[in-house]
């Protein structure tokens, strides 16, 4: 018999993804065959499975924590916002079209629930435990009738629900009481416990609030999870960028300054977490052109709407600043949509991205891109990479990554295009390759007359250690005996 446990939140970004990841790791280490699940994800941070299907990045991390290969059943519905209250709708890993929020929520979401049920059926046949993540809040009364990711899933499975609140943002007690008050009686009955997340300070000072919550709601508080610094686990979406460095720290001793431009439709920003983890790097997310003035490296990241983000770069002064800094010799990197922007032309005859049939790129790389209706999603391995960058030869083998893009560029079979101090690629995750990342940074160091450093990090091993660290902290913070009873639907509860 498959056991289910679901984390729902009082709002977005309260830590549902991280707690799901932690429970997957805890139960995997305990010998269970456990899988993560999220019915519907709205995120621009996605991942491509081995069979070329697109899912939310958080579910890929949760799968890794459970020692599984990510698969599409873990996230059967993915919504990728494109702008103007519209999203690309991805069902079972394949894009089915772009829909307005009104069109999706007024009826299509309930059709998509068929894919949710099918995915749950397949996972339930293979795994003894499924840890489920909700989205946003189950108490959004305006969306509730067509919601397919929170209480509809819980009721479909009769799954016990743990309600999570983020105390770091304030108002946690009110958000818990208010959320429970807005639930229907049968939904409220499914909530079997509460978790306070991201706590800072002395837990003993919060114990009177625990007594209040348990008395007021009739629900046990399973634990108080501390704020975990330098978590090292992939974030679900760009809302977490608010917690990252947006302003360069002039006191930083890291010699390499990297600025990632925070595009309006920035996607897959986890591409750069490996760079941020290097001791000789200070990585920031630039929201104003002046932030590029001191950057040794400027990165144009992936975008869900390359054309619109490119137009915005021209309108807000970023484009001129990028060209200026390129002329001064700063390294300019483009990944996926950012790569397309670095070319000479972008053509969109079908209106795939915007109403602009043709746009000039920044002209820093000799490529042209034509958008098409078909979307390319695939994992890739680059057997041999050999190019010159900043006057240094970079050569690496068997680089792993993945592609997610709807445009074809004039690559002539190449996966990386380089010209002097500029290079671009469609390959997400390229900096996760340890040897390549260090060669890239050493090229920057050489330009700054700094000695090279050896490639000492093992990113895969670090991720495993981070999952174990997260699991340990969460396990020590929660009443695991009570959680196990809830998971097994003990009669005394």
C-alpha positions, 0 to 999 in steps of 0.5 A: 500500500502506497503512503502519501504525505503532502506539504501545503503552505500558507503562501508561496515561498514558505519552504514546501519544496525544501521540506519535500526534498528533505523528507525524500532524503530522510525516507530514502536514507531510512530504506523507503522507496520514495518519490516526489510529486507536484501536480502543477508547477508554475516556474521558469526554472525547469529541467529536462529528463533523460527522455527529453521531457520538461519538468520543474527544477525543484522536482528534479532536485527532489528526485535526486534527493530520493536517489532517483532519475527525474521523470515526467510523472513527478510533475505532469503539469508545468506552467511557464509564464510568458507575460501579459497574464499568459503561460506556456502550458506543458502537459506530460513534458510537452508544450501544448500551447500558450494560454491566458490565466483566465482560459486555463483556470476557467476550464482547462486545468480540470482537463489537465487533472487527468494527467495528474491522476494518471501520473499518480497512478503510475508512481503509486504502482512503483513506490511505497511512499510519495511526498507531495508538494502543493503550490501557493496556498490552498485558501485562494478562494478565487482559484479554488474551484479549478485548483488541481495542485492543493486540496484536490490532490489531497482529497483524491488520495485522502492524503494527510496534509502538513501546513507550512508557514514561513515565520521569517516574513512575519505573520506566521500565526495569523497565516496559519489560523487564517488559512485553516479558517478558509478551508472547507470542513473536509479539507481542514480535517485532512490537515494533520499538523503544522510546521513553522519554517525559517525560524531565527533566534531562540526557539524557547521564546516561541514556545508560548506561540506553539501552545497558542496554535495548538489550542486555537487550531486543534492541530499539533505543531510538528516542529520549528525548522530553522532558517538554513543558510547556504542551503545548496539545494536548487530553488524552485523559481526566481522569487528566491532571487530576492534572497540572493545578492543583488548589489555587489559587495565592495568589501568582498575579497573575491577577485572575480566579479560576475554580474547576471542580468536579471531579465524580466523572464529570466529562466533557469537561474540555477545555471549559475549557482555553481559559479556563485559557490566558488571562493574566488567569485562574487556573483550578483544579479544586476537590476540596473546597468550601472551594476555592470561597471565593475563586472569582469564577467556579464552573463545574459541568462536564459529567458522565456521570452527572448524577444521581449527581454531583448527589447527591454534591455534596449529600453532600460539601458542594459544593451548599451552598457553591455556593448560598452563593457564588451568593448572594454574587454569584459567577458560576455556570456550568453546562455540559451535565450541570452545566447540568442540575444548576442547574435545579429538577428532574431526572426520570428515568422510565426509570432512564437515569441512576440509580434516582432517578425524581426529584431536586431540582436546585440551583434556580439556573435556571428549567429542568427536565430529563427524561432519555430513552433517546435520546442527542443528539449533534450539532455546533451553530452559534449564529447569534446569542447575546444575554443579560445576565450579571453586569449586562453584555450579552453578544452574539456571533454564529456560536458553534460547539460540540457537544452530547452529552446524554441529557436534554431541558430546558425551553429553549424553543428557547434554547441559553443560559439566563441569570439574573443571575450564573448561566448554563448551556448544553448546548454543549460548546466554547462558550469556544473561541469567542474573542470570546465567551470574552473578553466573558464574562471582561470581564463578570467583570472589570467586576464586579471594577472592572477595565477590559476587555481586547481579544480578541487570541487566536486559538485555532484558530491557537494549536492549529496552532502547538501541533501544529507545536511538538509535532511539532518536539520529537518529530522532534528527539528521535527517530531519524526515519531508523530510524522511517521504516525501521520504518514501511516494514518495512525488511528489515534490521530 
